[in-house]
Structures are given as C-alpha cells and as structure tokens.
Amino acid sequence: MVVLPMGPAASGDERIKAAGITVREEDGKILIDDVAFGSEAKKVGLDWDQEITHVLQPADQLNKYWVYLPALLILGLVVLAQKARIRKTSAQAA
C-alpha cells in the first residue's frame, strides 16, 4: 500500500496529473502509464505498469476541538453541584 498525497480539491484528472501520474485502462484494469521524474508519485515508489487496485479517501471528521464543549459543560455541572453541596453543609452547620 502506498499513501500518495493528492493535493487540493480539484477534478480527478487534475489531481492525478498534479501528483505526477499518467494512467491508462487495459483489460478493465487501471495501470500507471508514466510517473513524472521528481513527482510525489516517484518519491513514494510508484512506477509504470503498476496496477491501481484500491483508492482510499479519509472519512470526514468533526473538528477535534468540539470535544471541549461537552467537557466544559460537565465541568460546569460538577462545579455547580459542589457549590450547592458546600452551601447545604454550611447551612446545616449554622
């Protein structure tokens, strides 16, 4: 398996050309026809006549900072519960 960065969003043909690959279809298979010298494809070890069997795309994910919102809400609830407990115990002591 090879991980090949494909660059910014564009059409499929433009992204393949930007990565330095020329492909061809032969007998229902997608084969690499040419790899540009010094391209990202050459750097990761792709070469001509290799078959492309799978193309994986990362899944869309929420921003990692959204985790802080529920955490802060839970922290706020704990603080409020502790303040209520302190008020209750100080009222009973008096």
N, C-alpha and C positions, 0 to 999 in steps of 0.2 A: 504494500500500500504506500502511496506517495501523497503527501499533502502539498498541493500547489496553490499558492495564493493567487486569486483571480482578479484582484484589483477592484476598483469602484464599480458600482452597479451600471451596467450598460447592456446592450444586446449580447446574446450568447456568442455570436461570431466575433464581435469586437473584443470581448473578454478573452476569448481563446487566442486571438491574434496578439493581444497585449501581453499574454503570458508567454508568447513565443512559439506557439504550436500551430501547425497546419495539419488538419485531419482529412481522412478520406473514408468512404464507406466501401467495403468489399465483402461480398457474400453475407450481408446482414451484420457485419462486424464494423465497429468504428476503430480505425487504426491511425496511429500517428504517422503522418506522411513526412513531416520535416520538423526539426526543432532548431530555432534560431540560436546562433552562437552567442553565448553570454546572457541568454534569457533566463528567467526564473525556472522554466521547464528544464533547461540544460543543467542548472545548478542543483536541482533535486534529483537528477539522474534519469530523466526521460530521454528516450532515443527513438529513432524512426522504426517503424513496423511493430511497435508495441501496441497491444490491444487495450482499449479503454473498456473495462468491464463494469465499473461502478462509478457513479458520481454522487458524492455525499455533500449535503449542504447543512450548515449548522442550523439548529432549530432557533426560532425566535424566542427570546427570553426577556423577562421583565428586568428592568434595571436593578442592580444589586442593592441600591440604596432604599428601595421600597421596604426592605426588611426592617429598617429602623422605625418606621411608623407604628406597626403593631407593638414593637418592643417598647417604644416610648409610651404608648397608651397603657401597656401593662405596668410599666414602672410608675406611671401616674396613679393608677389604681392602687398599687401597693403603698405609695406614699399617703394617699388619702385614707386608706384603711389603717395605717399606722397612726396617723394623726387622730383619727376617730378613736382608736384604742387608747391613746395617751390621754385624750380629753375624758374618756369614760373612766379610766383608772384614777385620774386626778380628782374627778368629781366624787368618786366613791371614797377617796381618802379624806376628803374635806368634810 
